[in-house]
Amino acid sequence: MTSPTSGPIGSSSSDAAKAAALAGAKGAEAKSKSLSDKDTFMKLLVAQLKYQDPTKPADSAAFLAQTAQFTQVEKLEDMISMLQSQRMIGASSLVGKTVSYMDDTGATQTGVITSAKLNGDSEPTLKVGNTDVQLSKVTEITQTA
């Protein structure tokens, strides 16, 4: 799935602002999905209350536990969105810096980062020369001369 955050971020002075805007767009997309999940939850809850047996009402403790679980999931989604935004801002600040990283064969490679992108829910990917490098593969970062 292509999202607005999958494009590269250039190395201008407003990289952090671009990253924040793109992460915000990603967050809006996630919020839209989250809203549909909330709607589904509320519809199920209303149906459960509507069709319950009046002689055996729902246990209030179970009802409160379900509500608390729903709130926890909602807050975790918010935290994940914030974490992704922070990761993208951090990755965009590396544009123009020289990095050392481990390639697929285990050898150490060095190069200058030309762009950063975020693909879906995964970690940021850095463009070093013609190679896409996951941020977790970076072993050293130095200022480019």
BELCOR-V847673 format. One record per residue. RES is the residue in one letter. OMEGA is omega in degrees with one decimal (NA if undefined). NEAR is the number of other C-alpha atoms within 10 Angstrom. D_FIRST is the distance of its C-alpha to the first C-alpha in Angstrom with 2 decimals. Layout:
res | omega | near | d_first
RES | OMEGA | NEAR | D_FIRST
RES | OMEGA | NEAR | D_FIRST
This chain:
res | omega | near | d_first
M | 179.7 | 5 | 0.00
T | 179.3 | 8 | 3.77
S | 179.7 | 13 | 6.41
P | -178.0 | 15 | 10.10
T | -176.3 | 22 | 10.94
S | 179.1 | 18 | 9.41
G | -179.4 | 14 | 12.45
P | 176.2 | 16 | 15.74
I | -177.8 | 23 | 18.55
G | -174.9 | 17 | 21.89
S | 175.9 | 17 | 25.23
S | -177.7 | 11 | 26.96
S | -178.0 | 9 | 29.04
S | 179.4 | 13 | 26.44
D | -178.2 | 22 | 23.71
A | 179.3 | 19 | 23.98
A | 177.7 | 12 | 23.80
K | -179.0 | 18 | 20.68
A | 179.4 | 27 | 19.04
A | 179.4 | 19 | 20.28
A | 180.0 | 16 | 19.05
L | 178.0 | 23 | 15.48
A | 176.5 | 25 | 15.68
G | 177.0 | 18 | 17.27
A | 177.2 | 15 | 14.48
K | 178.5 | 22 | 12.13
G | 178.7 | 21 | 15.10
A | 177.9 | 13 | 15.46
E | 178.8 | 14 | 12.03
A | 178.7 | 14 | 13.09
K | 178.3 | 16 | 16.53
S | 178.1 | 12 | 15.51
K | 179.7 | 12 | 14.18
S | 179.3 | 17 | 17.31
L | 178.8 | 13 | 19.51
S | 176.0 | 11 | 18.58
D | 178.3 | 13 | 19.42
K | 178.4 | 14 | 22.62
D | 179.1 | 12 | 23.48
T | 178.8 | 12 | 23.14
F | -178.5 | 15 | 25.33
M | 178.4 | 12 | 27.87
K | 178.1 | 12 | 28.09
L | -179.9 | 12 | 28.76
L | 178.8 | 14 | 31.29
V | 178.9 | 12 | 33.08
A | 179.2 | 11 | 33.24
Q | -179.8 | 12 | 34.64
L | -177.4 | 14 | 37.27
K | -173.5 | 10 | 38.06
Y | 179.0 | 8 | 38.76
Q | 178.6 | 12 | 40.44
D | -178.2 | 10 | 44.03
P | 179.3 | 9 | 46.33
T | 178.9 | 6 | 48.79
K | -177.6 | 7 | 46.20
P | -179.3 | 9 | 44.06
A | 178.5 | 13 | 40.94
D | -177.0 | 9 | 41.72
S | 178.7 | 9 | 41.22
A | 178.5 | 9 | 40.47
A | 178.3 | 10 | 37.61
F | 178.7 | 12 | 36.33
L | 178.6 | 11 | 36.48
A | 177.9 | 12 | 34.78
Q | 179.6 | 14 | 31.81
T | 178.8 | 13 | 31.62
A | 178.3 | 12 | 31.89
Q | 179.0 | 11 | 29.10
F | 178.9 | 14 | 26.81
T | 178.4 | 12 | 27.80
Q | 179.4 | 12 | 27.16
V | 179.2 | 12 | 23.60
E | -179.7 | 16 | 23.04
K | 176.8 | 12 | 24.61
L | 177.0 | 12 | 22.64
E | 177.6 | 16 | 19.34
D | 180.0 | 15 | 21.01
M | 178.2 | 12 | 22.13
I | 178.4 | 13 | 18.77
S | 178.7 | 20 | 17.43
M | 179.3 | 15 | 20.62
L | 178.2 | 13 | 20.38
Q | 178.0 | 22 | 16.97
S | 179.5 | 21 | 18.56
Q | 178.6 | 16 | 21.62
R | -178.9 | 18 | 19.94
M | 177.6 | 26 | 18.24
I | 177.3 | 22 | 21.61
G | 179.7 | 17 | 23.40
A | -178.7 | 24 | 21.30
S | 178.6 | 30 | 21.76
S | 179.0 | 19 | 25.48
L | -179.0 | 21 | 25.66
V | -179.4 | 22 | 24.92
G | -179.8 | 20 | 28.18
K | 177.0 | 16 | 29.50
T | -179.7 | 18 | 30.55
V | 168.8 | 21 | 29.08
S | -177.9 | 17 | 30.08
Y | 177.4 | 21 | 27.61
M | 177.6 | 16 | 27.77
D | -176.2 | 16 | 26.14
D | -179.6 | 9 | 25.17
T | -179.0 | 6 | 28.88
G | 179.1 | 8 | 30.10
A | 178.5 | 8 | 31.71
T | 178.1 | 13 | 31.68
Q | 178.9 | 13 | 30.24
T | 177.5 | 17 | 30.74
G | -179.7 | 18 | 29.15
V | 179.1 | 20 | 28.21
I | 179.4 | 26 | 24.81
T | 177.9 | 20 | 23.61
S | 177.4 | 23 | 20.28
A | 177.9 | 30 | 17.99
K | 178.9 | 23 | 14.26
L | -179.7 | 27 | 12.18
N | 177.2 | 15 | 8.95
G | -177.2 | 15 | 7.66
D | -177.1 | 10 | 10.91
S | 179.8 | 9 | 12.59
E | -179.9 | 16 | 15.58
P | 176.2 | 23 | 15.94
T | -179.8 | 23 | 16.22
L | 176.1 | 27 | 19.25
K | 178.6 | 19 | 20.07
V | -172.8 | 23 | 23.65
G | 177.1 | 13 | 25.07
N | -173.4 | 9 | 22.75
T | 171.8 | 12 | 21.47
D | -176.7 | 16 | 18.46
V | 175.7 | 20 | 20.12
Q | -178.2 | 19 | 18.89
L | -178.5 | 17 | 20.99
S | 179.7 | 11 | 22.65
K | -179.0 | 15 | 24.13
V | -178.8 | 17 | 26.07
T | -179.3 | 13 | 29.74
E | 177.9 | 10 | 31.48
I | 177.2 | 16 | 30.92
T | 177.5 | 12 | 33.69
Q | 178.7 | 10 | 34.46
T | -178.6 | 11 | 34.30
A | NA | 6 | 37.82
